[in-house]
Amino acid sequence: MLQRPRRNRKSEVIRQMVQETHVSAANLIFPLFIIEGENQKSEVSSMPGIYRYSIDNLLREVESCLKLGLNSFDLFPNIDEALKDKYATESYRDESLYLRAIRAVKKNFPEACVVTDVAMDPYSSDGHDGIMENGEILNDETLEVLGKMALAHAQSGADIIAPSDMMDGRVGYIRKVLDDNKFTNVSIMSYSAKYASAFYGPFRDALNSAPKFGDKKTYQMNPANQGEALIEARLDEAEGADFLMVKPALPYLDVIKLIKDNTELPVAAYNVSGEYAMIKAAIQTGWLNEQRAITEVLTSIRRAGASTILTYHAKEVLENKWI
């Protein structure tokens, strides 16, 4: 035999030499949950090791991550029910929890990259990503709210705006609002292919943001569809997106690859709460090796074509020097 591929696997040194895919701190964004109060830190019961932080503890967490080389953070707010309304007005109120958190992180750690979530559901009394009238999500009317939210985030110091709502035309609308207000350097990381997935449950627990009725299937994508993701991605690119995101990651590695093969933009993937909870549950039972399972998951997402991974594993893989 002239060809013996095993020769390139015969030692750790050689295996590392020929390794095709690498994951580093630069590829990771760490999602962080925020709550009101002082010195608050509460674990999300369905996400072992993941916490909701008051702003003072959020700053401590960001600082500890920066020391590990983890520099990018996506913030998500847990909003008191009394502050929620049909039009998500709390989302752009100047002294809201979310805007105070963005300002605090950027003031204390200007070197940190702050990604912000633009969607109505954490602030909506209906729990949906758009304005609901007579059982229907109103697309164009929702864009105005999303624009106000995105502008408030930019004014507070956000580096990247990430619209996760899946309303048609929202990337172009937000880009125009930002540009008209001289925030031309603020990036947009669009949730281009966001599926109506079963894997979002723990996230909704963390934020108490589940829909009060109905589902999100009229705006989030059908898990059976692949070509539709390419339509969404091409529209977002044409409207001015700087990153294209696929969410969730693991059940949609084929979609990550499809979009990567059809764009020059960087592709992001969200390794979502249900994926994290599933892996952690198997680890806790002893069914999976923790280091090997987590690093294999992240490597598979990178191998599929994602240059950026939003993952709840971000801090632990760096603390334990698994990557």
PyMOL commands that set and color helices and strands:
alter all, ss='L'
color gray80, all
select helices_A, chain A and resi 5-9+12-17+25-27+55-67+81-83+89-92+97-108+139-156+170-180+198-207+227-239+250-260+273-284+290-304+314-319
alter helices_A, ss='H'
color red, helices_A
select strands_A, chain A and resi 28-34+41-43+51-53+72-77+113-118+131-133+136-138+160-163+187-194+243-247+267-271+308-311
alter strands_A, ss='S'
color yellow, strands_A
deselect
rebuild
show_as cartoon
